[in-house]
Amino acid sequence: MSFFSLQRMSFRRKLTVLVTTATVMALVLVGAAVVISDYVQMRGRLLDEAAIQAEICANNSTAALSFNDPETAREVLDALSADPNLMAAGTYLGDELFASYQRMGSVVVLPDVPEPVGHRFGAMRLTVSHPIGRGDARIGTVAMVYDLTELHLHLLRQIGIVVAAAVASLLVTLLLTRRLKQAVALPVRHLAETAHRVSQERNYSIRAVRDTDDELGELTDSFNEMLSEIQSRDAALRQHGEALEERIRERTSDLELAHAKVERRNAALQEARAQADLANRAKSDFLANMSHEIRSPMTAILGYAEILQQETPPDAAPDRLDAIETIRRNSEHLLRVINDILDLSKLESGKMTVERVRCAPMEIADDVIRLVRGRAQGKGLTLTLAHEGPVPATIATDPTRLRQILLNLVGNAIKFTEAGEIRLVARMDDAPNAANPRLAFDVIDSGVGIAASRIETLFEPFTQADVSTTRRYGGTGLGLTISRHFAEMLGGAISAASRPGRGSTFTVTVATGPLDGVEMLSEPLAGLPSAAAPAASLTTPAPVRPPSLDGVRILLAEDTPDNQRLITHHLSRAGASVDIAADGRTAVEMALGDADHATYDVILMDMQMPELDGYGASRRLRESGYRGPIIALTAHAMRGDRERCLAAGMNDYVTKPIRPGELFAAVLATRVERPREAGVEETTPPAGVLDEEALLDRCAGSPELVGELVDLFLEGCDERMNTIRTAVANGDLSVVRDTAHALRGAAGNFGATPTTDAAARLERIARNGASGGTLTEALDHLESAITELKPALLALRRVHTPPST
C-alpha cells in the first residue's frame, strides 16, 4: 500500500491500518531480532567447536607430519567421524595433501593446496584451517569442512514461529480497533466538516461544536481559538501587506542602484586586468629588447677582446694585458647579470620548467669543481669534493638546473673566501629506502661569514648581506634567489648556516626519485687536486683552433658593422668566404640571386635588422623555395625564442655573444646534414666518429636523454680543452691527466672511439711524466678528433630530438 493511497483513506480506515501495521511491524522486528540473535549465537558456537576440533586435530597430527606417517594422520582424522556435521577433513604437509577423511556419501572435495589459516563461511559449508606447528616451526595445515544444513533448518523453524505469532497478533489487533473507531472517529469527523466549511466560505466566524471532554474536545477548543486568532490577524495582515509593498518598492530602487555600482566596479576591474596584462607584455617585450640591445654589442666587445687577448704577445706591456682582461671579465659579468634577470623573470611568471632525467650527480659536482678550480687556485684556496656516506650513482632530476645551483653556491663561496678552504660534500638527506629520498650537497667555506639576522634576506631578489658586501664583492643578489626557486622545483630546498668571521655552510637538497636498484657509491671521486696552486696563467683562455671551412660560402645577414667585422674575421680565419647583407631584404635578394639558389652553403641570419627582420627574411626565403641551411644569430634569450626561430624555417640557433667554437660547430653541423653539390668534396665526418647504435642502446632509446647527453658534452668540452691547453703550456701534468680522463669518460658515452683513444693517449703520456713535443702532439691529435666529433653530435641531436614547431 502506497503513501498516497493511505492519504486518500477515511480516518476510521486509516486508524485501523496504522494500528494494525504498527503492531505487526513491532512483532516482526522483535521476532527478527530474536531469530538473528539465535542464529548468530548458534553459528558462533559451531565456529568455536570447529576451531577447537581443528586445534586438537592439528596438535595430534604434529608427530605424524614430523615423522612422515600418513597412516597415523588418517587415524587422527577418522576420530572426527563422531561429529555428524563434519563432511571432510585433511592434513597438508607444506602445500601437499598428506592425509584426508570424508564422510560416507559426502561430495566435498578437498583442494590440493591448503586454504589460508582461518575460517570461511560458504552457502552450505564452513571451512576451517589451522596451522600445524607454531611460528617459524610450522610444518603443515589441517582443514575441516562442516555441513550447515542443520543450522539453516533451525533458522527456518525460528522464522516459522515468528510468522505464526505475527498472524495471531494481527487478528487480535483487528478486533480491538473496531471498538476504538466509534470513540475516536466521530468527533474527528465533525471537526473535519467544520474546517471544510471554513475553507470553502472563508468565514472565520464559524465555530466547531465540542462533542467530548477528552483530548479531542480540547482539540476542538484549540481549533475555535485558532479561528478567532486568524480572524483578528487577517485584518492586521492586510495592513502589513500594504506597508510591505511600499518597502519592496523602496528596496527595488536601492538594488537597482547597487547593481549599477557593481557593474561599474566590474568594468573597472576588467580595465585593471587589461592594464596588468599589458604591463606583463610590456615587461616581456622590455626584457627581450634589453637582452637584444645588450647582447648585440657584447658580441663585438667580447669577440674583439678575445682577439686582442689571443694576438697580443706575452711580452706586451702588463697594463695592456690587464686592460684587455678587464674588458673581457667585466663583459662576461654583465652577461651573467642579464642571464640572472631573465631567469628571475621566467620564474616569477611561472614560465620556467624543469625536467626529470637520469643523470650522475657526482659527475655534475665533478664538472662544477673543474669549472671553478681556476678561480679558487687564483686566490690560493683549497677546493675539494667529498662523500659523506654512500650516495646514489644516478638520480632523476634536471642536470642543467642542478649544475647551475652548485655553480652559484661554490662560486659565491670562492668570492667571499679570502683564505682557507672550500668543500663540496655530497650526502643523503634521507634514507635511500624512504618514500621520497633527497640528496644533499653542503658547500662549506672559511670565508667572511654572515650574521644570523641577515641569512633569510640573502634569498630575496637584489639583496646581499649588507651594503658593504655589494661594494666590496659586487653581484646583483639574484643568484641565491634563483637557486632557491630551482631547488624547490627539483623537490628540495636551500638553507644556510653561518657565523661572522668563521665561514658559512650552504645546503641544497634535491629529490632523487626512486632509488630501487640504483648503485650506491661509497668511495669519493679520485683525481681531484685539493691543494692550491699558482694560477696566474689560468686567466687567459687558450685560443679556439678553427676547423677547416675551406671552400664554404657563407652569407652573413647582420646590421651591426662591429659584429660584421668580428664574425667575418672568425669565419675567414677558418677558410670560409663571407658576403655581408646589412638587412633582411638584401639578404633575401642575395640568397635568391641565381635560379638554383646555390650561391651560399649556409646563411647566418641576425634576428633584428632594418627593412626586414630575420624572421620575415627566413619565411620569405622558405616560401620562395630556398632549401639551404639558415642559422639564427640572435640576442634574444627568452622562453620560446628558439621555437620561434625554428618555426620561421631556420635550421639552428646560436645566441649572442657569439662564441667561435659554437659558431664553427653550427656551420659544420649543416655540412653533415646537407650534402654539397656534385663535384665538391663532402666534409662529413669519417666513419667511426661515434657509435649511434650503442648510444641509443645506452639511453634505452630515449631521444630526450640523447639530446641531454649531447648538450652536457658540448657545454663542458670547450672548457675542458681550454684547461688542457693551459695546463700543457704550464707543464701541469696532473691537470692534463685528470681533465683528459674526464673528457675520455664523457666521449665514451657516445662510442666516440677516435676521441676516447686520443684522450686516453694524452692521459697516459701525462701520467708517465712526458712533456714537450710528445705532449703537444697528443693534444693536437685530441683536438682533431673533437673537431670531427662536434658536428656529428649536433647532427645526431637534430635527428633524435627534432624541434617542435
Secondary structure by P-SEA (a helix, b strand, c coil): ccaaaaaaccaaaaaaaaaaaaaaaaaaaaaaaaaaaaaaaaaaaaaaaaaaaaaaaaaaaaaaaaaccaaaaaaaaaaacccccccccccccccccccccccccccbbbbccccccbbbbcccbbbbbbbccccccccbbbbbbbbaaaaaaaaaaaaaaaaaaaaaaaaaaaaaaaaaccccaaaaaaaaaaaaaaaaaccccbbbbbccccaaaaaaaaaaaaaaaaaaaaaaaaaaaaaaaaaaaaaaaaaaaaaaaaaaaaaaaaaaaaaaaaaaaaaaaaaaaaaaaaaaaaaaaaaaaaaaaaaccccccaaaaaaaaaaaaaaaaaaaaaaaaaaaaaaaaccbbbbbbbbbaaaaaaaaaaaaaaaaaaabbbbbccccccccccccccaaaaaaaaaaaaaaaaaacccccccbbbbbcccccccbbbbbbbbcccccccccccccccccccccccaaaaacccccccaaaaaaaaaaaaccbbbbbbccccbbbbbbbbbbcccccbbbbccccccccccccccccccccccccccccccbbbbbbcccaaaaaaaaaaaaaabbbbbbbccaaaaaaaaacccccccccccccccccccccaaaaaaaaaaaccccbbbbbccccccaaaaaaaaacccccccccccaaaaaaaaaaaaaaccccccccccccccccccaaaaaaaacccaaaaaaaaaaaaacaaaaaaaaaaaaaacaaaaaaaaaaaaaaaaaaacaaaaaaaaaaaaaaaaaccccaaaaaaaaaaaaaaaaaaaaaaaaaaaaccccc
